[in-house]
Amino acid sequence: QCCQTVQKASENPVAQVLGALNIPVADANVPVGLTCTPISLIGVGGTNCASQPVCCKENNFNGLVALGCTPVNVGL
């Protein structure tokens, strides 16, 4: 995923979006991504990521919110 913003669930603007959408998060420290889009493999074409690429456990909110995001190194 390429998310425009990745922050803890307790930090704004993430906390505001979660509250507005009534999305419950059990852990205030869980990393949450906002405005996320899929990333294709390098050289295959598709979306480039100008932000930090992340791997998210749950992206059930049409890309607006992704839960449990972990930064990934695409240069491996």
N, CA, C and O atoms as a CHARMM CRD file, in Angstrom:
* protein
*
  304
    1    1 GLN  N      0.83800  -1.17500   0.00000 PROA 1      0.00000
    2    1 GLN  CA     0.00000   0.00000   0.00000 PROA 1      0.00000
    3    1 GLN  C      0.88400   1.23800   0.00000 PROA 1      0.00000
    4    1 GLN  O      1.98500   1.23100   0.55100 PROA 1      0.00000
    5    2 CYS  N      0.39700   2.28000  -0.61300 PROA 2      0.00000
    6    2 CYS  CA     1.01600   3.59100  -0.52500 PROA 2      0.00000
    7    2 CYS  C     -0.00900   4.49400   0.14300 PROA 2      0.00000
    8    2 CYS  O     -1.04800   4.80300  -0.44000 PROA 2      0.00000
    9    3 CYS  N      0.28300   4.91400   1.36100 PROA 3      0.00000
   10    3 CYS  CA    -0.65300   5.74500   2.11500 PROA 3      0.00000
   11    3 CYS  C     -0.11000   7.16100   2.22800 PROA 3      0.00000
   12    3 CYS  O      1.07700   7.36000   2.48800 PROA 3      0.00000
   13    4 GLN  N     -0.97200   8.13200   2.03500 PROA 4      0.00000
   14    4 GLN  CA    -0.56000   9.52800   2.13600 PROA 4      0.00000
   15    4 GLN  C     -0.15000   9.88600   3.55700 PROA 4      0.00000
   16    4 GLN  O      0.73100  10.72200   3.75600 PROA 4      0.00000
   17    5 THR  N     -0.78200   9.25900   4.54900 PROA 5      0.00000
   18    5 THR  CA    -0.49000   9.51000   5.95600 PROA 5      0.00000
   19    5 THR  C     -0.47200   8.18300   6.69200 PROA 5      0.00000
   20    5 THR  O     -1.36300   7.35400   6.50400 PROA 5      0.00000
   21    6 VAL  N      0.55100   7.97100   7.54200 PROA 6      0.00000
   22    6 VAL  CA     0.58000   6.80900   8.43300 PROA 6      0.00000
   23    6 VAL  C      0.93200   7.32500   9.82100 PROA 6      0.00000
   24    6 VAL  O      2.01400   7.86900  10.04100 PROA 6      0.00000
   25    7 GLN  N      0.00100   7.14700  10.75300 PROA 7      0.00000
   26    7 GLN  CA     0.19200   7.61100  12.12100 PROA 7      0.00000
   27    7 GLN  C     -0.48000   6.64000  13.08000 PROA 7      0.00000
   28    7 GLN  O     -1.22300   5.74900  12.66600 PROA 7      0.00000
   29    8 LYS  N     -0.20400   6.82900  14.38200 PROA 8      0.00000
   30    8 LYS  CA    -0.88800   6.04200  15.40000 PROA 8      0.00000
   31    8 LYS  C     -2.36600   6.41600  15.40300 PROA 8      0.00000
   32    8 LYS  O     -2.73400   7.54100  15.06400 PROA 8      0.00000
   33    9 ALA  N     -3.19800   5.46800  15.78600 PROA 9      0.00000
   34    9 ALA  CA    -4.64600   5.68200  15.80500 PROA 9      0.00000
   35    9 ALA  C     -5.05300   6.83100  16.72200 PROA 9      0.00000
   36    9 ALA  O     -6.10800   7.43400  16.52800 PROA 9      0.00000
   37   10 SER  N     -4.22500   7.13500  17.71600 PROA 10     0.00000
   38   10 SER  CA    -4.55700   8.19000  18.67500 PROA 10     0.00000
   39   10 SER  C     -4.19100   9.58700  18.18200 PROA 10     0.00000
   40   10 SER  O     -4.58800  10.57500  18.80000 PROA 10     0.00000
   41   11 GLU  N     -3.43700   9.69200  17.07500 PROA 11     0.00000
   42   11 GLU  CA    -2.96500  10.99100  16.58400 PROA 11     0.00000
   43   11 GLU  C     -3.89500  11.55000  15.51000 PROA 11     0.00000
   44   11 GLU  O     -4.50200  10.80300  14.74200 PROA 11     0.00000
   45   12 ASN  N     -3.99300  12.87200  15.47200 PROA 12     0.00000
   46   12 ASN  CA    -4.76700  13.53100  14.41700 PROA 12     0.00000
   47   12 ASN  C     -3.90400  13.69400  13.18100 PROA 12     0.00000
   48   12 ASN  O     -2.70500  13.93000  13.33300 PROA 12     0.00000
   49   13 PRO  N     -4.42400  13.58700  11.97900 PROA 13     0.00000
   50   13 PRO  CA    -5.84200  13.53100  11.63000 PROA 13     0.00000
   51   13 PRO  C     -6.43400  12.12400  11.67100 PROA 13     0.00000
   52   13 PRO  O     -7.63400  11.96100  11.45400 PROA 13     0.00000
   53   14 VAL  N     -5.61700  11.10700  11.94300 PROA 14     0.00000
   54   14 VAL  CA    -6.10900   9.72600  11.93700 PROA 14     0.00000
   55   14 VAL  C     -7.23800   9.53300  12.94500 PROA 14     0.00000
   56   14 VAL  O     -8.26600   8.94200  12.61400 PROA 14     0.00000
   57   15 ALA  N     -7.06100  10.02500  14.17000 PROA 15     0.00000
   58   15 ALA  CA    -8.08300   9.86000  15.20800 PROA 15     0.00000
   59   15 ALA  C     -9.39800  10.51400  14.79100 PROA 15     0.00000
   60   15 ALA  O    -10.47300   9.97700  15.06100 PROA 15     0.00000
   61   16 GLN  N     -9.31800  11.66500  14.13900 PROA 16     0.00000
   62   16 GLN  CA   -10.52800  12.35700  13.68800 PROA 16     0.00000
   63   16 GLN  C    -11.26400  11.54500  12.62500 PROA 16     0.00000
   64   16 GLN  O    -12.49000  11.43600  12.66300 PROA 16     0.00000
   65   17 VAL  N    -10.52300  10.98100  11.68400 PROA 17     0.00000
   66   17 VAL  CA   -11.14100  10.19300  10.61300 PROA 17     0.00000
   67   17 VAL  C    -11.77000   8.92500  11.17900 PROA 17     0.00000
   68   17 VAL  O    -12.88900   8.56600  10.81200 PROA 17     0.00000
   69   18 LEU  N    -11.05100   8.24500  12.07300 PROA 18     0.00000
   70   18 LEU  CA   -11.59800   7.02700  12.68400 PROA 18     0.00000
   71   18 LEU  C    -12.88800   7.33400  13.43700 PROA 18     0.00000
   72   18 LEU  O    -13.85400   6.57500  13.35700 PROA 18     0.00000
   73   19 GLY  N    -12.90500   8.45000  14.16800 PROA 19     0.00000
   74   19 GLY  CA   -14.09700   8.84300  14.90600 PROA 19     0.00000
   75   19 GLY  C    -15.25500   9.19500  13.98600 PROA 19     0.00000
   76   19 GLY  O    -16.39300   8.79300  14.22900 PROA 19     0.00000
   77   20 ALA  N    -14.96500   9.94600  12.93000 PROA 20     0.00000
   78   20 ALA  CA   -16.01000  10.36500  11.99400 PROA 20     0.00000
   79   20 ALA  C    -16.64300   9.17300  11.28300 PROA 20     0.00000
   80   20 ALA  O    -17.83900   9.17400  10.99200 PROA 20     0.00000
   81   21 LEU  N    -15.82100   8.14700  11.00600 PROA 21     0.00000
   82   21 LEU  CA   -16.31500   6.96000  10.31100 PROA 21     0.00000
   83   21 LEU  C    -16.78600   5.87100  11.27300 PROA 21     0.00000
   84   21 LEU  O    -17.24300   4.81000  10.84800 PROA 21     0.00000
   85   22 ASN  N    -16.66900   6.14900  12.58700 PROA 22     0.00000
   86   22 ASN  CA   -17.07900   5.20100  13.62000 PROA 22     0.00000
   87   22 ASN  C    -16.36800   3.85900  13.46800 PROA 22     0.00000
   88   22 ASN  O    -16.98800   2.79900  13.55200 PROA 22     0.00000
   89   23 ILE  N    -15.04500   3.92500  13.24100 PROA 23     0.00000
   90   23 ILE  CA   -14.22000   2.72000  13.10400 PROA 23     0.00000
   91   23 ILE  C    -13.54100   2.45600  14.44800 PROA 23     0.00000
   92   23 ILE  O    -12.69400   3.24300  14.86900 PROA 23     0.00000
   93   24 PRO  N    -13.89600   1.36500  15.12700 PROA 24     0.00000
   94   24 PRO  CA   -13.28100   1.07600  16.42200 PROA 24     0.00000
   95   24 PRO  C    -11.86900   0.50900  16.25500 PROA 24     0.00000
   96   24 PRO  O    -11.61700  -0.32600  15.38700 PROA 24     0.00000
   97   25 VAL  N    -10.96400   0.98000  17.10000 PROA 25     0.00000
   98   25 VAL  CA    -9.59000   0.47700  17.11900 PROA 25     0.00000
   99   25 VAL  C     -9.26100   0.14600  18.56800 PROA 25     0.00000
  100   25 VAL  O     -9.33200   1.01800  19.43400 PROA 25     0.00000
  101   26 ALA  N     -8.90300  -1.10500  18.84200 PROA 26     0.00000
  102   26 ALA  CA    -8.65600  -1.56500  20.20600 PROA 26     0.00000
  103   26 ALA  C     -7.38500  -0.96900  20.80200 PROA 26     0.00000
  104   26 ALA  O     -7.32600  -0.72400  22.00700 PROA 26     0.00000
  105   27 ASP  N     -6.37200  -0.73400  19.98000 PROA 27     0.00000
  106   27 ASP  CA    -5.08200  -0.24300  20.45300 PROA 27     0.00000
  107   27 ASP  C     -4.81900   1.13600  19.86600 PROA 27     0.00000
  108   27 ASP  O     -4.74500   1.28600  18.64700 PROA 27     0.00000
  109   28 ALA  N     -4.67800   2.14400  20.72200 PROA 28     0.00000
  110   28 ALA  CA    -4.45000   3.52200  20.26700 PROA 28     0.00000
  111   28 ALA  C     -3.09500   3.68700  19.58800 PROA 28     0.00000
  112   28 ALA  O     -2.86300   4.68800  18.90900 PROA 28     0.00000
  113   29 ASN  N     -2.19400   2.71300  19.76400 PROA 29     0.00000
  114   29 ASN  CA    -0.85900   2.80300  19.16500 PROA 29     0.00000
  115   29 ASN  C     -0.74000   2.08400  17.82800 PROA 29     0.00000
  116   29 ASN  O      0.33200   2.08600  17.22300 PROA 29     0.00000
  117   30 VAL  N     -1.82800   1.46500  17.35200 PROA 30     0.00000
  118   30 VAL  CA    -1.76700   0.74000  16.08200 PROA 30     0.00000
  119   30 VAL  C     -1.53900   1.74100  14.94800 PROA 30     0.00000
  120   30 VAL  O     -2.21800   2.76700  14.89100 PROA 30     0.00000
  121   31 PRO  N     -0.59300   1.45900  14.04300 PROA 31     0.00000
  122   31 PRO  CA    -0.36900   2.35700  12.90500 PROA 31     0.00000
  123   31 PRO  C     -1.52800   2.27100  11.91400 PROA 31     0.00000
  124   31 PRO  O     -1.94700   1.18200  11.52100 PROA 31     0.00000
  125   32 VAL  N     -2.03200   3.42700  11.52100 PROA 32     0.00000
  126   32 VAL  CA    -3.16600   3.51700  10.60800 PROA 32     0.00000
  127   32 VAL  C     -2.75600   4.35900   9.41100 PROA 32     0.00000
  128   32 VAL  O     -2.16000   5.42600   9.56300 PROA 32     0.00000
  129   33 GLY  N     -3.07900   3.87200   8.22500 PROA 33     0.00000
  130   33 GLY  CA    -2.80300   4.61700   7.00100 PROA 33     0.00000
  131   33 GLY  C     -4.06800   5.26600   6.47500 PROA 33     0.00000
  132   33 GLY  O     -5.15300   4.68900   6.54600 PROA 33     0.00000
  133   34 LEU  N     -3.91600   6.48000   5.94100 PROA 34     0.00000
  134   34 LEU  CA    -5.03900   7.18600   5.32800 PROA 34     0.00000
  135   34 LEU  C     -4.77900   7.38500   3.84600 PROA 34     0.00000
  136   34 LEU  O     -3.64400   7.61500   3.43000 PROA 34     0.00000
  137   35 THR  N     -5.82200   7.29600   3.06400 PROA 35     0.00000
  138   35 THR  CA    -5.78700   7.48600   1.61000 PROA 35     0.00000
  139   35 THR  C     -4.73700   6.56400   0.99600 PROA 35     0.00000
  140   35 THR  O     -3.71700   7.02300   0.48300 PROA 35     0.00000
  141   36 CYS  N     -4.99500   5.27200   1.05400 PROA 36     0.00000
  142   36 CYS  CA    -4.05000   4.24700   0.59900 PROA 36     0.00000
  143   36 CYS  C     -4.43100   3.70500  -0.77700 PROA 36     0.00000
  144   36 CYS  O     -5.60700   3.53800  -1.09800 PROA 36     0.00000
  145   37 THR  N     -3.40600   3.43800  -1.57600 PROA 37     0.00000
  146   37 THR  CA    -3.59600   2.83400  -2.89000 PROA 37     0.00000
  147   37 THR  C     -2.62600   1.66900  -3.03200 PROA 37     0.00000
  148   37 THR  O     -1.55800   1.68400  -2.42100 PROA 37     0.00000
  149   38 PRO  N     -2.97500   0.66200  -3.82300 PROA 38     0.00000
  150   38 PRO  CA    -2.06400  -0.47200  -4.03700 PROA 38     0.00000
  151   38 PRO  C     -0.80500  -0.03000  -4.77300 PROA 38     0.00000
  152   38 PRO  O     -0.83000   0.92000  -5.55500 PROA 38     0.00000
  153   39 ILE  N      0.28700  -0.72500  -4.51600 PROA 39     0.00000
  154   39 ILE  CA     1.55200  -0.48900  -5.21600 PROA 39     0.00000
  155   39 ILE  C      1.84200  -1.71300  -6.06200 PROA 39     0.00000
  156   39 ILE  O      1.72800  -2.84000  -5.58000 PROA 39     0.00000
  157   40 SER  N      2.21400  -1.50800  -7.31600 PROA 40     0.00000
  158   40 SER  CA     2.60200  -2.63600  -8.16300 PROA 40     0.00000
  159   40 SER  C      4.08800  -2.89400  -7.98000 PROA 40     0.00000
  160   40 SER  O      4.80200  -2.06800  -7.41000 PROA 40     0.00000
  161   41 LEU  N      4.54700  -4.02200  -8.45600 PROA 41     0.00000
  162   41 LEU  CA     5.96300  -4.34800  -8.39300 PROA 41     0.00000
  163   41 LEU  C      6.75700  -3.40600  -9.28100 PROA 41     0.00000
  164   41 LEU  O      6.26900  -2.95400 -10.31700 PROA 41     0.00000
  165   42 ILE  N      7.98100  -3.11500  -8.87100 PROA 42     0.00000
  166   42 ILE  CA     8.85100  -2.23400  -9.64800 PROA 42     0.00000
  167   42 ILE  C      9.08700  -2.84300 -11.02100 PROA 42     0.00000
  168   42 ILE  O      9.40100  -4.02700 -11.14300 PROA 42     0.00000
  169   43 GLY  N      8.93400  -2.02900 -12.04100 PROA 43     0.00000
  170   43 GLY  CA     9.15900  -2.49500 -13.39900 PROA 43     0.00000
  171   43 GLY  C      7.94100  -3.10200 -14.05600 PROA 43     0.00000
  172   43 GLY  O      7.97700  -3.42500 -15.24300 PROA 43     0.00000
  173   44 VAL  N      6.85500  -3.26300 -13.30500 PROA 44     0.00000
  174   44 VAL  CA     5.64900  -3.84900 -13.85700 PROA 44     0.00000
  175   44 VAL  C      4.67000  -2.76000 -14.28500 PROA 44     0.00000
  176   44 VAL  O      3.72100  -3.03100 -15.02100 PROA 44     0.00000
  177   45 GLY  N      4.89500  -1.54300 -13.83200 PROA 45     0.00000
  178   45 GLY  CA     3.99400  -0.44100 -14.15400 PROA 45     0.00000
  179   45 GLY  C      2.98000  -0.25900 -13.05700 PROA 45     0.00000
  180   45 GLY  O      2.85200  -1.10200 -12.16900 PROA 45     0.00000
  181   46 GLY  N      2.26000   0.84000 -13.11500 PROA 46     0.00000
  182   46 GLY  CA     1.24900   1.11800 -12.10900 PROA 46     0.00000
  183   46 GLY  C      1.62900   2.30700 -11.27200 PROA 46     0.00000
  184   46 GLY  O      2.36600   3.18600 -11.71900 PROA 46     0.00000
  185   47 THR  N      1.12800   2.33700 -10.06000 PROA 47     0.00000
  186   47 THR  CA     1.26000   3.48800  -9.19400 PROA 47     0.00000
  187   47 THR  C      2.64300   3.56700  -8.56200 PROA 47     0.00000
  188   47 THR  O      3.15000   2.57500  -8.03900 PROA 47     0.00000
  189   48 ASN  N      3.25400   4.75600  -8.61200 PROA 48     0.00000
  190   48 ASN  CA     4.48100   5.02100  -7.87300 PROA 48     0.00000
  191   48 ASN  C      4.09200   5.56900  -6.51200 PROA 48     0.00000
  192   48 ASN  O      3.04500   6.19900  -6.36500 PROA 48     0.00000
  193   49 CYS  N      4.93500   5.33000  -5.51700 PROA 49     0.00000
  194   49 CYS  CA     4.62900   5.78300  -4.16400 PROA 49     0.00000
  195   49 CYS  C      5.61400   6.86500  -3.75600 PROA 49     0.00000
  196   49 CYS  O      6.79900   6.59300  -3.56200 PROA 49     0.00000
  197   50 ALA  N      5.12300   8.09800  -3.62500 PROA 50     0.00000
  198   50 ALA  CA     5.96500   9.20400  -3.18500 PROA 50     0.00000
  199   50 ALA  C      6.06300   9.23000  -1.66300 PROA 50     0.00000
  200   50 ALA  O      6.95000   9.88300  -1.11400 PROA 50     0.00000
  201   51 SER  N      5.16200   8.52500  -0.97500 PROA 51     0.00000
  202   51 SER  CA     5.16800   8.44300   0.48100 PROA 51     0.00000
  203   51 SER  C      5.84500   7.14400   0.90500 PROA 51     0.00000
  204   51 SER  O      6.37200   6.41500   0.06400 PROA 51     0.00000
  205   52 GLN  N      5.83300   6.85200   2.20400 PROA 52     0.00000
  206   52 GLN  CA     6.41100   5.61300   2.72500 PROA 52     0.00000
  207   52 GLN  C      5.52500   4.43100   2.35300 PROA 52     0.00000
  208   52 GLN  O      4.36100   4.39700   2.75300 PROA 52     0.00000
  209   53 PRO  N      6.04000   3.46100   1.60100 PROA 53     0.00000
  210   53 PRO  CA     5.25100   2.25300   1.31800 PROA 53     0.00000
  211   53 PRO  C      5.04000   1.45400   2.60600 PROA 53     0.00000
  212   53 PRO  O      5.93800   1.35800   3.44200 PROA 53     0.00000
  213   54 VAL  N      3.85900   0.89100   2.75100 PROA 54     0.00000
  214   54 VAL  CA     3.52300   0.13400   3.95000 PROA 54     0.00000
  215   54 VAL  C      2.77700  -1.13800   3.58600 PROA 54     0.00000
  216   54 VAL  O      2.17500  -1.24200   2.51700 PROA 54     0.00000
  217   55 CYS  N      2.82700  -2.09400   4.49000 PROA 55     0.00000
  218   55 CYS  CA     2.02300  -3.30500   4.37600 PROA 55     0.00000
  219   55 CYS  C      0.99200  -3.22200   5.49700 PROA 55     0.00000
  220   55 CYS  O      1.35400  -3.10600   6.66800 PROA 55     0.00000
  221   56 CYS  N     -0.29100  -3.28100   5.14300 PROA 56     0.00000
  222   56 CYS  CA    -1.36200  -3.12000   6.12900 PROA 56     0.00000
  223   56 CYS  C     -2.14800  -4.41500   6.28000 PROA 56     0.00000
  224   56 CYS  O     -2.41500  -5.11000   5.30000 PROA 56     0.00000
  225   57 LYS  N     -2.51400  -4.73000   7.51500 PROA 57     0.00000
  226   57 LYS  CA    -3.26900  -5.94800   7.79800 PROA 57     0.00000
  227   57 LYS  C     -4.70700  -5.84700   7.31400 PROA 57     0.00000
  228   57 LYS  O     -5.25500  -6.81400   6.78400 PROA 57     0.00000
  229   58 GLU  N     -5.31900  -4.68300   7.49200 PROA 58     0.00000
  230   58 GLU  CA    -6.72300  -4.51200   7.12100 PROA 58     0.00000
  231   58 GLU  C     -6.88400  -3.26600   6.26500 PROA 58     0.00000
  232   58 GLU  O     -6.54000  -2.16500   6.69600 PROA 58     0.00000
  233   59 ASN  N     -7.40000  -3.43100   5.07100 PROA 59     0.00000
  234   59 ASN  CA    -7.72200  -2.30300   4.20500 PROA 59     0.00000
  235   59 ASN  C     -9.15500  -2.50700   3.72600 PROA 59     0.00000
  236   59 ASN  O     -9.41400  -2.70800   2.53900 PROA 59     0.00000
  237   60 ASN  N    -10.06500  -2.44900   4.67200 PROA 60     0.00000
  238   60 ASN  CA   -11.46500  -2.75800   4.38800 PROA 60     0.00000
  239   60 ASN  C    -12.33000  -1.52200   4.19800 PROA 60     0.00000
  240   60 ASN  O    -13.55700  -1.61500   4.21300 PROA 60     0.00000
  241   61 PHE  N    -11.70900  -0.38300   4.02200 PROA 61     0.00000
  242   61 PHE  CA   -12.46700   0.85900   3.96600 PROA 61     0.00000
  243   61 PHE  C    -12.21000   1.59200   2.65500 PROA 61     0.00000
  244   61 PHE  O    -12.08100   2.81700   2.63400 PROA 61     0.00000
  245   62 ASN  N    -12.13400   0.82800   1.54900 PROA 62     0.00000
  246   62 ASN  CA   -11.96600   1.36400   0.19300 PROA 62     0.00000
  247   62 ASN  C    -10.76200   2.28400   0.04300 PROA 62     0.00000
  248   62 ASN  O    -10.80600   3.24200  -0.72900 PROA 62     0.00000
  249   63 GLY  N     -9.68800   2.00000   0.77400 PROA 63     0.00000
  250   63 GLY  CA    -8.46900   2.77600   0.63900 PROA 63     0.00000
  251   63 GLY  C     -8.42300   4.02900   1.48000 PROA 63     0.00000
  252   63 GLY  O     -7.36000   4.63400   1.62100 PROA 63     0.00000
  253   64 LEU  N     -9.55100   4.43800   2.04700 PROA 64     0.00000
  254   64 LEU  CA    -9.55400   5.63500   2.87900 PROA 64     0.00000
  255   64 LEU  C     -8.79800   5.39500   4.17200 PROA 64     0.00000
  256   64 LEU  O     -8.02600   6.24600   4.61500 PROA 64     0.00000
  257   65 VAL  N     -9.02100   4.21800   4.78800 PROA 65     0.00000
  258   65 VAL  CA    -8.37400   3.87000   6.04700 PROA 65     0.00000
  259   65 VAL  C     -7.84500   2.44800   5.94900 PROA 65     0.00000
  260   65 VAL  O     -8.55800   1.54500   5.51100 PROA 65     0.00000
  261   66 ALA  N     -6.58900   2.24600   6.35700 PROA 66     0.00000
  262   66 ALA  CA    -5.98800   0.91100   6.42200 PROA 66     0.00000
  263   66 ALA  C     -5.39500   0.74000   7.82000 PROA 66     0.00000
  264   66 ALA  O     -4.66600   1.61000   8.29700 PROA 66     0.00000
  265   67 LEU  N     -5.70300  -0.37100   8.47300 PROA 67     0.00000
  266   67 LEU  CA    -5.27100  -0.59900   9.84900 PROA 67     0.00000
  267   67 LEU  C     -4.07600  -1.53800   9.91400 PROA 67     0.00000
  268   67 LEU  O     -3.90500  -2.40300   9.05500 PROA 67     0.00000
  269   68 GLY  N     -3.24600  -1.35800  10.95000 PROA 68     0.00000
  270   68 GLY  CA    -2.11600  -2.24400  11.19300 PROA 68     0.00000
  271   68 GLY  C     -1.03000  -2.12600  10.14600 PROA 68     0.00000
  272   68 GLY  O     -0.55700  -3.14200   9.63800 PROA 68     0.00000
  273   69 CYS  N     -0.62400  -0.91800   9.81100 PROA 69     0.00000
  274   69 CYS  CA     0.36400  -0.69300   8.74500 PROA 69     0.00000
  275   69 CYS  C      1.79400  -0.75000   9.27000 PROA 69     0.00000
  276   69 CYS  O      2.09700  -0.21300  10.33600 PROA 69     0.00000
  277   70 THR  N      2.66400  -1.40200   8.51500 PROA 70     0.00000
  278   70 THR  CA     4.07900  -1.51700   8.83800 PROA 70     0.00000
  279   70 THR  C      4.89000  -1.05100   7.63800 PROA 70     0.00000
  280   70 THR  O      4.65300  -1.51200   6.52200 PROA 70     0.00000
  281   71 PRO  N      5.85500  -0.13300   7.84700 PROA 71     0.00000
  282   71 PRO  CA     6.68700   0.32000   6.71900 PROA 71     0.00000
  283   71 PRO  C      7.44700  -0.83900   6.08900 PROA 71     0.00000
  284   71 PRO  O      7.88500  -1.75500   6.78500 PROA 71     0.00000
  285   72 VAL  N      7.60100  -0.79600   4.77100 PROA 72     0.00000
  286   72 VAL  CA     8.36500  -1.81500   4.05300 PROA 72     0.00000
  287   72 VAL  C      9.45600  -1.14600   3.23400 PROA 72     0.00000
  288   72 VAL  O      9.31700  -0.00100   2.80400 PROA 72     0.00000
  289   73 ASN  N     10.53900  -1.87500   3.02700 PROA 73     0.00000
  290   73 ASN  CA    11.64800  -1.38700   2.21700 PROA 73     0.00000
  291   73 ASN  C     11.52200  -2.00000   0.83600 PROA 73     0.00000
  292   73 ASN  O     11.78800  -3.18900   0.65600 PROA 73     0.00000
  293   74 VAL  N     11.11500  -1.19200  -0.15300 PROA 74     0.00000
  294   74 VAL  CA    10.92600  -1.72100  -1.50200 PROA 74     0.00000
  295   74 VAL  C     12.23400  -1.82600  -2.26300 PROA 74     0.00000
  296   74 VAL  O     12.25000  -2.30100  -3.39900 PROA 74     0.00000
  297   75 GLY  N     13.33300  -1.39000  -1.65700 PROA 75     0.00000
  298   75 GLY  CA    14.62600  -1.44700  -2.32100 PROA 75     0.00000
  299   75 GLY  C     15.37400  -2.74000  -2.07400 PROA 75     0.00000
  300   75 GLY  O     16.55800  -2.83400  -2.40000 PROA 75     0.00000
  301   76 LEU  N     14.71900  -3.73600  -1.50900 PROA 76     0.00000
  302   76 LEU  CA    15.38200  -5.01700  -1.21300 PROA 76     0.00000
  303   76 LEU  C     15.74000  -5.76100  -2.46900 PROA 76     0.00000
  304   76 LEU  O     16.30300  -6.85400  -2.39900 PROA 76     0.00000
